[in-house]
Amino acid sequence: MKTFTYQIFASVAETGSFKKTAQALNITPSAVSHALANMERELGITLLIRNRSEMTLSQSGKELLPMVERLLNEDRQIHTRAAKISGLAGGTIRIGAISSVCIAWLPTIIHRFKEKHPEVAITIFQGSFKEIEQGVNLGRIDIGFSAYPVDERLDSCPLIDDEIKCITENDFIPKNGQSISKDDLQNQHFILQRADYDSDTKVALDELDVKPQAINYSIDDQSILAMVEAGLGWGILPDLALTRLSGAVQSFPFETPYFRHLELITNHSASEDPLVQGMKKEILSYIQA
């Protein structure tokens, strides 16, 4: 069974669509259907449940998908290493990052990397820490940004301790004049991204006795600032997320400091890839400067 068939299967699993897979891989929908039918026939199992509107994985398909993704990642690593051995420069590196890293760090990091390696293609996956770790584990992502603690199956190295701040309207003054204490939080509502309530932000809010019913959710960091500016609540954001955001708001540290501990993660199978090593070196050089 050819690797391209596995690529078709992985793409349909991600998109739920023969048409979208065909467009992404530059083939016809009938070729997608034919390849998957042959794969099912060869394996003797049903991989997809075919509905009118979309395709969903069967239980068998769900069990095989991680193995297929690892195989595709290993195939890519083989071609990358072969290119390195033969003196060719090229390949693709896939980076997983949360929104604040995409905004504050990656533009400069990628620009510097591309100056040295203009022939290397770079793709960005933006998601939550959990999604990034899953992607690195399965080989969908080569190098990613996550938060401590990370999956012990991954290679990781610490980056920064990113202090978590409280975002208030522009005219607010804390009771102690400098930082946010429990006294300041009485009867306050908070606006944050849903993913943050499963991370270090939740630890801070739980210790400060902020109840879940006092929390509303927004889609991104800039929207949070806009809502705080409009007087709809307070925000909780780490320093990195505030780097390039704007609004008539203030940020205060908490009386007891809270941090999220950012880490750089790679899959063991990808850690020796020359492109991954080069990107890791560029990232660490930028952050440690």
N, C-alpha and C positions, 0 to 999 in steps of 0.2 A: 504494500500500500504506500503510495507516494506521499511525501511530506505536504505537498500542496493540498491534498485531500484533507489532511489534518488542519491545515490553515483555513480551509473552507468551513470545516466543522466548528472550529473555534470562533470564527467570525459570525456564523449563524447563531451560535450560542450567545454571543454578545449583542447582536443586533435584533435577533428574533425575526429576521426577514431575509428571504432569498434575494429580493430585489436590492436591498442595501448591501448585502454581501457581494452580489454581482458587480455593483457599482464600485465598491471599495477595491475589489480584486481585478477589475477590468475584464470580466467574463460575462457570459449570459446567464440569466436566471435558470434556464434549462440545464446549463452546464453545472450549476450549483446543485440542482435537484438530482441530476444524474450521478454526480460524484458522491453525494450523501447516500443515495440508494445503493450504490455499489459498496460503500463502506458498511452499511447496515447488513447487506447480503453476505459480505465477506466475514464479518464478525458474528453474524447470526443473532443479532439483537436489534431492538428498536431504539434508536438514539433520540428521535424527535417525535413530539406529539404535534401533528399538523392541524392547526385551526384555520379558519377563513382569514382571520385578521393577522395572526402571527404564528411563529413557531416557538414551542417551548421544549426544553429538554425533558426527556423521560428520566426515570430514576437511574437507568443504566447510563444514559448520557451524562447525568450529573456526576456519576462515579468515575467515568472515563475522562471528563474534561480536564481535571488537574494534571493527569498523566500526559494528555495531548499537549497542554500548554508547556509542561516541562520539556517535552520532546522538541517542540518548536523553539524554545529558548536555547536548548543545547545545540540545535542545528544552526541557529544564528551565531552562537559562540564559535562553532567550528569554522564557519565562513569568515568571521572576524579574525580569528587566529591565523587562518590560512592566508588572509590578505596581509596580515602583519609579517608572516614568515616570508612571503614572496616579495615584500617591499612595497606592497600597494597601500595607499592611504585611502581610507573611506570607511563606510559602515554607518550604523545608526546607534544612537544611545537614547534610551528612554528614561526620563526623569519623572519621579512622582513627588508632588509638593502640595502643601496646603496653600490657601490663597495668599496669606501674608508673605510666605517665602516667594511665591510667584511675583508678587508686587515689589517687595523690598530687596531681594537678593538676586533672583535669577536673571533679570535683564543684564546686569553688569557681568555676572559670572558667565553667561552664555556668550556675550559679546567678546570677552577675553578669550574664552575657549575657541571660538570660531576664528579669531585672529590667528591663532596658532594652528588650527585644524579646519580650514574652510571647507574641506571636502566631506566632513562628517555631518550627517543629518541628525538633528536633535528634535525629539518629540516630547511634549509635556503632558503628563496626566495630572489634573488637579482634583484632589479629593480629600477625604478625611484621613486621619492617621491610620484608622483601621483599614480603610480601603487601600492605602499605600502599602501597608505591611502585607496585606493579602496579595497585592500585585507583585511585590518583590518576592514573596514566598513561592508564587506560582510561576515566576519568570516572565510575567507581563511587563514588569518594570525592572530596569537594570540597577538604578540607584535612587534612593528615596529619602525624604525628610520625615522623621517621625518623632515621637516623644517618649521619654523614659517612663516606665520600663517597656522594652521592645521584646518581641518574640525571640526566645533564646536560640531558635534555629537560624537566626540571621546574624551576619557580621554587623557590628555597630561601633560607632565612635561618637563621643560627646561633642556637641557644637557650642551651644550657649545656654545659660540660665536666663530665660526670657521672663522678666517680671510682669505679673498680671496687675493691671490698673483698673480703677473704677472711673468711668466716664460720666460726667455730670453736666448739667446745663451751665452756661457761661457765668452766671451770677451766683453760683452756689459757693458757700464758704463752710468747710468742715468745722465741727465744734472745737477741735483742737488747733484749727488754723492750717494744718499741714497734711493730714492723712485721714483716711476714712476709718472710723471705728464703728462698733456695733450700734452706738447711739445714733450715728448718722443714717443707719439703714432702716430704722423703724418706719413702717408704712410705705417703704419704697418699692416700686416695681422695676423689674430688670428686663432688658431686651438683649438677647444673645442668639448666636447660631445654635441650632439644635445639637450639632455634633459637640459643641463646647460643653454641654451639660453632661457629657459622658467622659470628661477628661479632667485636667487639673482645675479648670474653672469650677467644676462641681465640688471638688474638695474645698475650695475657698468658700463657696456659697453655703455648703453644709456646715462648715465650722462657724460661719457667721450667722447660722440659724435662719437663712433665707429659705422660705418654703417654696416648693414647686409651683403652687398656685400664684405666687408673686412674679412668675417668669413668663414672658412672652417671647416669641421667636421671630427672627428676621432672616433674610436670605444671604446677606453678606455684610462685611464690616462697614462699608460706606453707608449702607442703609441703616445700620445701627446708629451711626453718628447723626444721620439726618433725623431719626426719630427722637434721639436724646435732645437734639437742638430744638425740636418742636415741642419739647416738654412732655413726651409720652412715656418717659421712664429713664432709667440709667442703664449704661452699658458696662460690660466687663470685657476688656480686650488686653492682650499682651502688648508690650512695647513694640515688638516687631510689626504688629498689625497697624500701628499708628504712624509708621514711618512716612508714608506718602498719602495718608488720608487727610481730609480737610473738613472743617465745620466749626461753627461758633460754640465750641464745647471746651471743657477742661478735663484733664486726666490727673487723678490723685493716686498715690500708692495707698495700700491698706496699712493700718496701724501695725498689724502683723504681716510682713511681706509674704507674698505667694508667688510661685514661679512655675512655669512649664519648662521642662528640661529637654531641649531639642537634640536629636541624635541623627546621624547620617547612617543609613542602613543599605546593605547589599546582600544579595543571595550568595551563599558559599560558592556556587558554581560560576558566578559572574565576577567574583572579587578579583580574579587574576586576569580578567579581560583588559587588554591595554587601553581600550577606550574608557572603561569604567575607572581604571587607575588614574588616567589622565584627568577625567572629570572630577574625581575625588580630590586630587591634588589641587585643582583649580578652585574648588569649593573651599577647602581648608585654607588655602592661601588668602582667599578673599576675606573670610570670616576672621582669621587670626591677624590680619593686617592692622 
